[in-house]
Amino acid sequence: MTRRTNPLNSRALHGILLVTFAYCLVGASFTANSLLGDYPYAGGQAVRYALAFLLLLPLLGGRAALGPLRALTARQWGRIALVAGVGMVGFNLAILAAERTSEPAVPGVFVGCAPVIVAVLVPLTDSRRPTRPVLYGALLVALGAFTVQGWGRTDAAGIAWSVCALVGEVGFAVLAAPVLRPLGPRLLTACVCAVAAVEATVIGLVLDGAAVVRTPTQTETLALLWQAAVVTVVGFVTWYMGVQRIGTERATLFTGMIPVAAALTAPLVGAGTFGAAQAAGGVLVGAGAALGSGVFGDRPPGPPPGDTAAGAGAPGGAPRADAAPGGSAPDGHRPAAATRHGPA
């Protein structure tokens, strides 16, 4: 009798651990977000992404590592601008606008549906059918995110902005895939951070004028440094490294870890409680991610056929993802109900 073996291979396991770690950082950034409530929004985003860009520069490996940038087409630069504008700055604006008339759980629930959209959208763009385990797993993850957060008061405007936030979350996951292959995680993260800093500065100048930035307090300084160094530099790079190993569809399944991590850390600062609903939601998120990523299946949980981000290296002398010690080097993206004052 043939013995059934566990299909989990080391590359896929590394990918799962990387994206899980990245999304947990985003969820844990809830604490830092709460400390930046009085800081100018667009200016804070500009400072955060500019700091992240500066921190990444020494990790790129010198001028030779910038070679792939010269080979990018106008269309690829357009994608980078969209990742920064839609998936990072735009996502945060949508969350803030939604929370003006909605409780934070409402945009959080919509963002929690991102794995379902990605599970359908990515295969369709590759002219193939959605992968059933990934789709079923995504539905479980969305249900788990809803269970963790619940629902809340809202109106038509709140729902509309929440849908925009969902678009931003999906855009962050999907738009970067074609440029991940030529650039690699670190160079891509540096590019989107630089562009996002410029975009946030322009928006801040339009909305706030000379008040776009101010000298932060000591607490705000620590929060901005946390968002830039940990959530953005470590979080983004590790997420893109995970995408290289398991593909965009399966990596996005772990979005459900954002509200779970937020719920786990919220009691530490008196911002919430962790009860039976949060525990049950966490179990659903874990089950959905395990099902969709292939941990319990017959096939190795690698990227599906046609995933353009999978196996992406960094040609042209750019550092490879697996050259980063410990997977460091990294969205908000802010947790499901928080802005990416933390990721993207």
C-alpha positions as CSV (number, residue, x, y, z in Angstrom):
1,M,0.0,0.0,0.0
2,T,1.4,3.4,-1.0
3,R,1.9,5.7,1.9
4,R,0.6,9.2,1.5
5,T,3.2,11.9,2.1
6,N,2.8,15.5,3.3
7,P,3.1,17.7,0.2
8,L,4.5,20.6,2.2
9,N,8.0,21.4,0.8
10,S,10.6,23.8,2.4
11,R,10.2,26.5,-0.2
12,A,6.4,26.6,0.3
13,L,6.7,26.5,4.1
14,H,9.1,29.4,4.0
15,G,6.6,31.3,1.8
16,I,3.8,30.6,4.2
17,L,5.8,31.7,7.2
18,L,7.0,34.9,5.5
19,V,3.5,36.1,4.5
20,T,2.1,35.1,7.9
21,F,4.8,37.1,9.6
22,A,4.3,40.1,7.3
23,Y,0.5,40.2,7.9
24,C,1.0,39.8,11.7
25,L,3.2,42.9,11.7
26,V,0.5,44.8,9.9
27,G,-2.1,43.6,12.4
28,A,0.2,44.5,15.3
29,S,0.7,48.0,13.9
30,F,-2.8,48.8,15.3
31,T,-1.0,50.1,18.4
32,A,1.2,52.4,16.4
33,N,-1.7,53.7,14.4
34,S,-3.5,54.7,17.5
35,L,-0.6,56.9,18.5
36,L,-0.6,58.8,15.2
37,G,-4.2,60.0,15.3
38,D,-3.3,63.6,15.7
39,Y,-0.5,63.7,13.2
40,P,-1.3,65.1,9.7
41,Y,-2.4,62.0,7.7
42,A,-0.7,62.6,4.3
43,G,2.4,64.1,5.9
44,G,2.7,61.1,8.2
45,Q,2.4,58.8,5.2
46,A,5.1,60.8,3.3
47,V,7.4,60.7,6.3
48,R,6.9,57.0,6.8
49,Y,7.5,55.9,3.2
50,A,10.5,58.3,2.8
51,L,12.1,56.9,5.9
52,A,11.5,53.3,4.7
53,F,13.1,54.2,1.3
54,L,16.2,55.6,3.1
55,L,16.4,52.5,5.3
56,L,16.2,50.2,2.3
57,L,19.0,52.0,0.3
58,P,21.9,50.4,2.2
59,L,20.3,46.9,1.7
60,L,20.1,47.1,-2.0
61,G,23.7,46.3,-2.7
62,G,25.1,49.4,-4.3
63,R,24.5,51.0,-7.7
64,A,24.8,47.7,-9.6
65,A,21.7,46.6,-7.9
66,L,19.8,49.5,-9.5
67,G,20.4,48.1,-13.0
68,P,17.0,46.5,-13.4
69,L,15.3,49.9,-13.0
70,R,16.8,51.0,-16.3
71,A,15.1,48.1,-18.1
72,L,11.6,48.9,-16.8
73,T,9.1,49.9,-19.4
74,A,6.7,52.9,-19.0
75,R,3.9,50.4,-18.4
76,Q,5.9,48.8,-15.5
77,W,6.6,52.2,-14.0
78,G,2.9,52.8,-14.3
79,R,2.2,49.7,-12.3
80,I,4.6,50.8,-9.6
81,A,2.8,54.2,-9.4
82,L,-0.5,52.4,-9.1
83,V,0.7,50.1,-6.4
84,A,1.8,53.1,-4.4
85,G,-1.2,55.3,-5.2
86,V,-4.0,52.7,-5.1
87,G,-2.7,50.0,-2.7
88,M,-0.8,52.2,-0.3
89,V,-1.8,55.9,-0.1
90,G,-5.3,55.4,-1.7
91,F,-6.0,52.5,0.6
92,N,-5.4,54.6,3.7
93,L,-7.4,57.5,2.4
94,A,-10.4,55.2,1.8
95,I,-10.1,53.7,5.3
96,L,-10.0,57.1,6.9
97,A,-13.0,58.3,4.8
98,A,-15.0,55.1,5.6
99,E,-14.4,55.5,9.3
100,R,-15.9,59.0,9.3
101,T,-19.4,57.5,9.0
102,S,-18.8,53.8,9.8
103,E,-17.4,51.8,12.7
104,P,-13.9,50.5,12.0
105,A,-15.2,46.9,11.6
106,V,-17.1,47.8,8.5
107,P,-14.1,48.6,6.2
108,G,-12.3,45.7,8.0
109,V,-14.9,43.2,6.9
110,F,-14.7,44.5,3.3
111,V,-10.9,44.3,3.3
112,G,-11.2,40.8,4.7
113,C,-12.9,39.8,1.4
114,A,-9.7,40.5,-0.6
115,P,-8.6,36.9,-0.7
116,V,-11.9,35.9,-2.4
117,I,-11.5,38.6,-5.0
118,V,-7.8,37.7,-5.7
119,A,-8.7,34.0,-5.8
120,V,-11.1,34.8,-8.7
121,L,-9.3,37.7,-10.4
122,V,-5.8,36.3,-10.7
123,P,-6.8,33.1,-12.5
124,L,-9.1,35.0,-14.8
125,T,-6.3,37.3,-15.9
126,D,-4.2,34.2,-16.6
127,S,-7.1,32.7,-18.7
128,R,-7.6,29.8,-16.3
129,R,-10.3,28.7,-13.8
130,P,-10.1,29.6,-10.2
131,T,-8.4,26.9,-8.1
132,R,-11.1,25.4,-5.9
133,P,-9.1,24.8,-2.7
134,V,-7.8,28.4,-2.9
135,L,-11.3,29.8,-3.5
136,Y,-12.9,27.7,-0.7
137,G,-10.0,28.7,1.6
138,A,-10.5,32.3,0.8
139,L,-14.2,32.1,1.7
140,L,-13.3,30.6,5.0
141,V,-10.7,33.3,5.6
142,A,-13.3,36.0,4.8
143,L,-15.8,34.4,7.2
144,G,-13.1,34.2,9.9
145,A,-12.2,37.9,9.5
146,F,-15.9,38.8,9.8
147,T,-16.2,36.6,12.9
148,V,-13.2,38.4,14.5
149,Q,-14.4,41.9,13.8
150,G,-18.2,41.6,13.6
151,W,-20.2,44.3,11.9
152,G,-20.9,47.9,12.9
153,R,-22.9,51.1,12.2
154,T,-22.5,52.5,8.7
155,D,-24.2,54.3,5.8
156,A,-24.0,54.4,2.0
157,A,-20.9,56.6,2.0
158,G,-19.2,54.3,4.5
159,I,-19.9,51.2,2.4
160,A,-18.7,53.0,-0.8
161,W,-15.4,54.0,0.8
162,S,-15.1,50.5,2.3
163,V,-15.4,49.1,-1.2
164,C,-12.7,51.5,-2.3
165,A,-10.5,50.2,0.5
166,L,-11.1,46.6,-0.8
167,V,-10.0,47.7,-4.2
168,G,-6.9,49.2,-2.7
169,E,-6.1,46.0,-0.9
170,V,-6.6,43.9,-4.0
171,G,-4.6,46.3,-6.0
172,F,-1.6,46.1,-3.6
173,A,-1.6,42.3,-4.0
174,V,-2.2,42.0,-7.7
175,L,-0.6,45.0,-9.4
176,A,2.9,44.4,-8.2
177,A,3.2,40.8,-9.5
178,P,4.6,41.6,-13.0
179,V,7.3,43.9,-11.6
180,L,8.3,41.6,-8.7
181,R,10.0,39.3,-11.1
182,P,12.5,41.8,-12.6
183,L,13.1,43.8,-9.4
184,G,12.9,41.4,-6.5
185,P,11.4,42.2,-3.1
186,R,13.8,44.7,-1.8
187,L,14.2,46.9,-4.9
188,L,10.5,46.7,-5.6
189,T,9.7,47.8,-2.0
190,A,12.2,50.7,-2.3
191,C,10.6,51.8,-5.5
192,V,7.0,51.8,-4.2
193,C,8.0,53.5,-1.0
194,A,9.8,56.3,-2.9
195,V,6.8,56.8,-5.2
196,A,4.3,56.6,-2.4
197,A,6.3,59.3,-0.4
198,V,6.0,61.7,-3.4
199,E,2.3,60.9,-4.0
200,A,1.5,61.4,-0.3
201,T,3.5,64.7,-0.2
202,V,1.5,66.0,-3.2
203,I,-1.8,65.0,-1.6
204,G,-0.7,66.6,1.7
205,L,0.2,69.9,0.0
206,V,-3.1,70.0,-1.7
207,L,-5.1,69.2,1.4
208,D,-3.1,70.7,4.2
209,G,-0.8,73.2,2.6
210,A,2.1,74.3,4.8
211,A,0.7,72.1,7.6
212,V,1.5,68.9,5.7
213,V,4.1,68.0,8.2
214,R,5.1,69.1,11.7
215,T,7.7,68.1,14.2
216,P,6.4,64.9,15.8
217,T,6.2,64.3,19.5
218,Q,8.5,61.7,21.1
219,T,5.7,59.2,21.0
220,E,4.8,60.0,17.4
221,T,8.4,59.7,16.4
222,L,8.7,56.2,17.8
223,A,5.4,55.2,16.1
224,L,6.6,56.6,12.7
225,L,9.9,54.8,13.1
226,W,8.1,51.5,13.9
227,Q,5.8,52.0,10.9
228,A,8.7,52.7,8.6
229,A,11.3,50.3,9.8
230,V,9.3,47.3,10.9
231,V,5.9,47.4,9.2
232,T,7.1,48.8,5.9
233,V,10.7,47.7,5.4
234,V,10.5,44.3,7.1
235,G,6.8,43.7,6.4
236,F,6.7,44.6,2.7
237,V,9.9,42.7,1.8
238,T,9.0,39.6,3.7
239,W,5.5,39.6,2.0
240,Y,7.0,39.9,-1.5
241,M,9.5,37.2,-0.6
242,G,6.6,35.0,0.4
243,V,4.7,35.8,-2.9
244,Q,7.8,34.6,-4.8
245,R,7.4,31.2,-3.1
246,I,3.7,30.6,-3.0
247,G,2.2,33.1,-5.5
248,T,-0.2,36.0,-5.1
249,E,-3.4,33.9,-4.8
250,R,-2.2,31.9,-1.8
251,A,-0.2,34.7,-0.2
252,T,-3.3,36.9,0.0
253,L,-5.1,34.1,1.9
254,F,-3.1,35.2,4.9
255,T,-4.7,38.6,4.9
256,G,-7.0,37.2,7.6
257,M,-4.1,37.3,10.0
258,I,-4.4,41.1,10.1
259,P,-7.6,41.3,12.2
260,V,-6.5,38.3,14.3
261,A,-3.1,39.9,15.1
262,A,-4.9,43.2,15.8
263,A,-7.3,41.4,18.2
264,L,-4.5,39.7,20.0
265,T,-2.4,42.9,20.5
266,A,-5.3,45.3,21.2
267,P,-5.7,44.2,24.9
268,L,-2.1,45.2,25.5
269,V,-3.0,48.8,25.1
270,G,-6.5,48.6,26.4
271,A,-8.0,49.0,22.9
272,G,-10.1,45.9,22.9
273,T,-10.6,42.4,24.2
274,F,-9.9,38.9,22.9
275,G,-12.8,36.6,23.5
276,A,-14.6,33.6,22.1
277,A,-15.5,35.3,18.8
278,Q,-12.0,36.3,18.1
279,A,-10.7,32.8,18.9
280,A,-13.3,31.2,16.7
281,G,-12.5,33.7,13.9
282,G,-8.8,32.9,14.2
283,V,-9.5,29.2,13.9
284,L,-11.5,29.8,10.7
285,V,-8.8,32.0,9.3
286,G,-6.2,29.4,10.0
287,A,-8.3,26.6,8.5
288,G,-9.0,28.7,5.4
289,A,-5.3,29.6,4.9
290,A,-4.3,26.0,5.4
291,L,-6.9,24.7,2.9
292,G,-6.1,27.3,0.3
293,S,-2.3,27.1,0.6
294,G,-2.4,23.3,0.1
295,V,-1.1,22.2,3.4
296,F,-3.8,19.5,3.7
297,G,-3.9,18.6,0.0
298,D,-2.2,16.2,-2.4
299,R,-0.2,18.9,-4.2
300,P,2.7,21.0,-2.9
301,P,1.4,24.4,-1.9
302,G,3.5,26.3,-4.4
303,P,2.2,29.0,-6.7
304,P,-0.5,28.0,-9.2
305,P,0.3,27.7,-12.9
306,G,0.6,31.1,-14.6
307,D,1.2,33.1,-11.4
308,T,3.5,35.8,-12.8
309,A,5.0,36.6,-9.4
310,A,6.0,33.1,-8.5
311,G,9.6,32.1,-8.6
312,A,10.6,35.7,-9.3
313,G,14.2,36.3,-9.1
314,A,16.1,39.5,-9.4
315,P,18.1,39.4,-12.6
316,G,20.6,41.9,-13.7
317,G,22.7,41.8,-10.5
318,A,19.9,42.7,-8.1
319,P,19.9,41.0,-4.8
320,R,17.8,37.9,-4.6
321,A,15.1,37.5,-2.0
322,D,16.8,34.5,-0.5
323,A,20.0,36.5,0.0
324,A,18.4,38.6,2.7
325,P,19.4,37.2,6.1
326,G,16.5,36.0,8.1
327,G,14.0,37.1,5.4
328,S,14.3,40.7,6.5
329,A,15.4,43.6,4.5
330,P,9.3,44.6,4.6
331,D,1.0,46.2,3.5
332,G,-1.1,48.9,4.9
333,H,-0.7,47.9,4.8
334,R,-2.9,49.2,8.7
335,P,-4.8,46.3,10.0
336,A,-8.2,45.4,8.6
337,A,-9.9,48.2,10.6
338,A,-6.9,50.5,10.8
339,T,-5.2,52.6,8.1
340,R,-1.8,51.9,6.7
341,H,-0.4,54.8,8.7
342,G,0.6,51.4,9.1
343,P,1.2,48.8,5.6
344,A,0.9,49.9,2.4
